[in-house]
Amino acid sequence: MKENFLKTSLPNNWYKALKTHSNLKSLNEPAKHIDIILKDKINIAPSVENIFKAFEYCSFKDTKVVIFGQDPYFQPGVANGLAFSVNKGEAIPASLRNIYKEIKNDTGMVSNLDGDLRAWARQGVLLLNSALTVDEHKPGSHSDIGWNNFIFDVIDLLNKKGRVVFMLWGNNAKKYSKKINKNTNLVLTAPHPSPLSAYRGFFGCKHFSKCNNYLVKQNHLPIRW
């Protein structure tokens, strides 16, 4: 596998924007690491062709909301490249069930019938994990392979665009707060929606209505959560 395979698999509209902004040097380290572990026959999640699915379904031009997860689901065949999302037919994970519960309490209804969040992405919600890959069966195993620098580049690029809502859930996501221009974007923070922390302030945060209220004020269409 070529060293720059991540660059060539990034959707073209994001590639062009990030190439101009940062020359995409931030993808060099993740690409080297992933190339090595794949040669060692170690399986990663999501599969290589799905690493940038969040960017495929949510173009740079259309991005108006960013939601951060931690790292992809590490169970084989579950992660699909969108944070918190699973494919149709998969059981809805506990954190996503809690997200749906908060949406219903906050807005009155949930539009999704399953765990597939592509409908959100197509409306301009970029569903990013802090690390875009993980070894199967080993949560957090790619947290230090350089994905942070790529995420910083994405945030810097969106800062220039402005009027974006960032939802930061949990301490792992909150570390990105310092990189976001709060004068031109809306930053919403809360505990993670996992069963371990959802009752510490995620429930009742009303991020979804706050997000839509902000988007309407910016002359954007609200998200159908």
SEGU-669768 format. One record per residue (C-alpha): x, y, z; residue number from 0. Coordinates in steps of 0.02 Angstrom, whole numbers, plus 50000, padded with zeros to 5 digits. Layout:
BEGIN
<u->X&v->Y&w->Z&num->NUM>;
...
//
This chain:
BEGIN
<u->50000&v->50000&w->50000&num->0>;
<u->50069&v->50171&w->49954&num->1>;
<u->50120&v->50287&w->50095&num->2>;
<u->49998&v->50422&w->50038&num->3>;
<u->49847&v->50307&w->50020&num->4>;
<u->49750&v->50411&w->50149&num->5>;
<u->49773&v->50568&w->50045&num->6>;
<u->49711&v->50484&w->49888&num->7>;
<u->49559&v->50410&w->49977&num->8>;
<u->49501&v->50576&w->50052&num->9>;
<u->49348&v->50640&w->49956&num->10>;
<u->49397&v->50765&w->49823&num->11>;
<u->49310&v->50920&w->49894&num->12>;
<u->49394&v->50897&w->50064&num->13>;
<u->49559&v->50851&w->49981&num->14>;
<u->49564&v->51012&w->49882&num->15>;
<u->49517&v->51121&w->50031&num->16>;
<u->49640&v->51038&w->50150&num->17>;
<u->49778&v->51027&w->50020&num->18>;
<u->49770&v->51215&w->49997&num->19>;
<u->49756&v->51245&w->50184&num->20>;
<u->49887&v->51127&w->50255&num->21>;
<u->49964&v->51024&w->50115&num->22>;
<u->49893&v->50871&w->50207&num->23>;
<u->50058&v->50832&w->50293&num->24>;
<u->49955&v->50783&w->50445&num->25>;
<u->49904&v->50621&w->50357&num->26>;
<u->50082&v->50558&w->50338&num->27>;
<u->50099&v->50483&w->50512&num->28>;
<u->49930&v->50394&w->50516&num->29>;
<u->49962&v->50325&w->50342&num->30>;
<u->50132&v->50254&w->50393&num->31>;
<u->50061&v->50173&w->50549&num->32>;
<u->49910&v->50097&w->50463&num->33>;
<u->50017&v->50032&w->50320&num->34>;
<u->50130&v->49942&w->50444&num->35>;
<u->49991&v->49860&w->50544&num->36>;
<u->49898&v->49803&w->50388&num->37>;
<u->50058&v->49722&w->50326&num->38>;
<u->50063&v->49632&w->50494&num->39>;
<u->49889&v->49563&w->50456&num->40>;
<u->49808&v->49664&w->50597&num->41>;
<u->49627&v->49709&w->50561&num->42>;
<u->49571&v->49888&w->50588&num->43>;
<u->49403&v->49971&w->50608&num->44>;
<u->49326&v->50040&w->50506&num->45>;
<u->49390&v->49953&w->50350&num->46>;
<u->49513&v->50054&w->50246&num->47>;
<u->49381&v->50103&w->50117&num->48>;
<u->49271&v->50175&w->50256&num->49>;
<u->49398&v->50280&w->50350&num->50>;
<u->49339&v->50442&w->50270&num->51>;
<u->49154&v->50400&w->50252&num->52>;
<u->49107&v->50546&w->50366&num->53>;
<u->49189&v->50663&w->50240&num->54>;
<u->49110&v->50574&w->50092&num->55>;
<u->48932&v->50600&w->50155&num->56>;
<u->48963&v->50775&w->50223&num->57>;
<u->49056&v->50888&w->50103&num->58>;
<u->49162&v->51034&w->50160&num->59>;
<u->49044&v->51158&w->50079&num->60>;
<u->48893&v->51084&w->50168&num->61>;
<u->48969&v->51060&w->50341&num->62>;
<u->48877&v->51161&w->50472&num->63>;
<u->48886&v->51046&w->50625&num->64>;
<u->49029&v->50941&w->50693&num->65>;
<u->49001&v->50804&w->50823&num->66>;
<u->49152&v->50718&w->50898&num->67>;
<u->49159&v->50539&w->50956&num->68>;
<u->49309&v->50456&w->51036&num->69>;
<u->49366&v->50317&w->50921&num->70>;
<u->49274&v->50196&w->50806&num->71>;
<u->49181&v->50045&w->50872&num->72>;
<u->49316&v->49912&w->50892&num->73>;
<u->49205&v->49760&w->50868&num->74>;
<u->49229&v->49678&w->50696&num->75>;
<u->49111&v->49741&w->50562&num->76>;
<u->49023&v->49874&w->50668&num->77>;
<u->49112&v->50040&w->50632&num->78>;
<u->49057&v->50122&w->50469&num->79>;
<u->49164&v->50279&w->50468&num->80>;
<u->49037&v->50397&w->50548&num->81>;
<u->49054&v->50432&w->50735&num->82>;
<u->48918&v->50348&w->50840&num->83>;
<u->48840&v->50272&w->50683&num->84>;
<u->48813&v->50090&w->50637&num->85>;
<u->48742&v->50011&w->50482&num->86>;
<u->48559&v->49968&w->50464&num->87>;
<u->48521&v->49802&w->50546&num->88>;
<u->48653&v->49825&w->50681&num->89>;
<u->48598&v->49844&w->50862&num->90>;
<u->48595&v->50026&w->50915&num->91>;
<u->48743&v->50054&w->51033&num->92>;
<u->48711&v->50117&w->51209&num->93>;
<u->48786&v->50290&w->51180&num->94>;
<u->48679&v->50317&w->51025&num->95>;
<u->48524&v->50260&w->51118&num->96>;
<u->48561&v->50395&w->51247&num->97>;
<u->48586&v->50523&w->51108&num->98>;
<u->48415&v->50478&w->51037&num->99>;
<u->48339&v->50490&w->51211&num->100>;
<u->48408&v->50667&w->51232&num->101>;
<u->48349&v->50716&w->51057&num->102>;
<u->48173&v->50659&w->51097&num->103>;
<u->48171&v->50747&w->51265&num->104>;
<u->48245&v->50904&w->51187&num->105>;
<u->48153&v->50919&w->51022&num->106>;
<u->48002&v->50803&w->51042&num->107>;
<u->48047&v->50673&w->50911&num->108>;
<u->48186&v->50571&w->50832&num->109>;
<u->48191&v->50555&w->50643&num->110>;
<u->48301&v->50400&w->50636&num->111>;
<u->48228&v->50226&w->50656&num->112>;
<u->48396&v->50137&w->50666&num->113>;
<u->48579&v->50174&w->50705&num->114>;
<u->48626&v->50232&w->50530&num->115>;
<u->48670&v->50418&w->50541&num->116>;
<u->48700&v->50451&w->50357&num->117>;
<u->48541&v->50556&w->50352&num->118>;
<u->48623&v->50675&w->50476&num->119>;
<u->48784&v->50680&w->50375&num->120>;
<u->48691&v->50722&w->50215&num->121>;
<u->48616&v->50873&w->50303&num->122>;
<u->48788&v->50942&w->50347&num->123>;
<u->48833&v->50852&w->50509&num->124>;
<u->49015&v->50796&w->50509&num->125>;
<u->49024&v->50645&w->50624&num->126>;
<u->49207&v->50638&w->50673&num->127>;
<u->49299&v->50523&w->50790&num->128>;
<u->49454&v->50592&w->50877&num->129>;
<u->49547&v->50445&w->50801&num->130>;
<u->49478&v->50388&w->50635&num->131>;
<u->49540&v->50209&w->50655&num->132>;
<u->49568&v->50078&w->50790&num->133>;
<u->49634&v->49900&w->50798&num->134>;
<u->49492&v->49777&w->50810&num->135>;
<u->49464&v->49723&w->50992&num->136>;
<u->49580&v->49861&w->51057&num->137>;
<u->49489&v->50024&w->51101&num->138>;
<u->49599&v->50178&w->51099&num->139>;
<u->49740&v->50089&w->51009&num->140>;
<u->49759&v->50225&w->50875&num->141>;
<u->49742&v->50375&w->50991&num->142>;
<u->49926&v->50418&w->50972&num->143>;
<u->49964&v->50383&w->50788&num->144>;
<u->49942&v->50563&w->50730&num->145>;
<u->49756&v->50579&w->50695&num->146>;
<u->49749&v->50729&w->50813&num->147>;
<u->49851&v->50834&w->50693&num->148>;
<u->49734&v->50794&w->50551&num->149>;
<u->49583&v->50840&w->50658&num->150>;
<u->49668&v->51004&w->50703&num->151>;
<u->49687&v->51041&w->50517&num->152>;
<u->49502&v->51006&w->50489&num->153>;
<u->49456&v->51122&w->50633&num->154>;
<u->49571&v->51259&w->50568&num->155>;
<u->49491&v->51246&w->50397&num->156>;
<u->49315&v->51255&w->50470&num->157>;
<u->49369&v->51405&w->50576&num->158>;
<u->49401&v->51499&w->50415&num->159>;
<u->49228&v->51451&w->50355&num->160>;
<u->49143&v->51501&w->50519&num->161>;
<u->48963&v->51486&w->50581&num->162>;
<u->48987&v->51302&w->50623&num->163>;
<u->48914&v->51216&w->50777&num->164>;
<u->49038&v->51105&w->50869&num->165>;
<u->48967&v->50977&w->50992&num->166>;
<u->49103&v->50916&w->51110&num->167>;
<u->49048&v->50771&w->51219&num->168>;
<u->49165&v->50703&w->51352&num->169>;
<u->49341&v->50751&w->51401&num->170>;
<u->49418&v->50674&w->51246&num->171>;
<u->49317&v->50789&w->51133&num->172>;
<u->49331&v->50942&w->51244&num->173>;
<u->49518&v->50951&w->51211&num->174>;
<u->49476&v->51021&w->51039&num->175>;
<u->49390&v->51171&w->51115&num->176>;
<u->49551&v->51272&w->51122&num->177>;
<u->49572&v->51253&w->50933&num->178>;
<u->49399&v->51319&w->50889&num->179>;
<u->49367&v->51504&w->50857&num->180>;
<u->49226&v->51538&w->50977&num->181>;
<u->49197&v->51712&w->50905&num->182>;
<u->49137&v->51642&w->50739&num->183>;
<u->49069&v->51470&w->50788&num->184>;
<u->48956&v->51396&w->50922&num->185>;
<u->49039&v->51273&w->51042&num->186>;
<u->48928&v->51160&w->51148&num->187>;
<u->49006&v->51047&w->51279&num->188>;
<u->48933&v->50909&w->51388&num->189>;
<u->48981&v->50743&w->51466&num->190>;
<u->48992&v->50594&w->51350&num->191>;
<u->48826&v->50506&w->51310&num->192>;
<u->48891&v->50337&w->51366&num->193>;
<u->48795&v->50249&w->51506&num->194>;
<u->48940&v->50288&w->51623&num->195>;
<u->48922&v->50477&w->51607&num->196>;
<u->48759&v->50523&w->51520&num->197>;
<u->48672&v->50560&w->51686&num->198>;
<u->48810&v->50681&w->51736&num->199>;
<u->48748&v->50816&w->51619&num->200>;
<u->48725&v->50748&w->51444&num->201>;
<u->48542&v->50718&w->51478&num->202>;
<u->48463&v->50890&w->51484&num->203>;
<u->48603&v->50978&w->51388&num->204>;
<u->48479&v->51023&w->51249&num->205>;
<u->48619&v->51031&w->51121&num->206>;
<u->48505&v->50984&w->50976&num->207>;
<u->48382&v->51126&w->50998&num->208>;
<u->48524&v->51248&w->51037&num->209>;
<u->48610&v->51193&w->50877&num->210>;
<u->48456&v->51217&w->50770&num->211>;
<u->48416&v->51386&w->50848&num->212>;
<u->48591&v->51444&w->50803&num->213>;
<u->48581&v->51375&w->50626&num->214>;
<u->48416&v->51464&w->50594&num->215>;
<u->48492&v->51628&w->50654&num->216>;
<u->48633&v->51600&w->50528&num->217>;
<u->48505&v->51573&w->50389&num->218>;
<u->48544&v->51386&w->50382&num->219>;
<u->48414&v->51249&w->50378&num->220>;
<u->48397&v->51161&w->50546&num->221>;
<u->48446&v->50978&w->50562&num->222>;
<u->48310&v->50846&w->50562&num->223>;
<u->48373&v->50751&w->50713&num->224>;
//
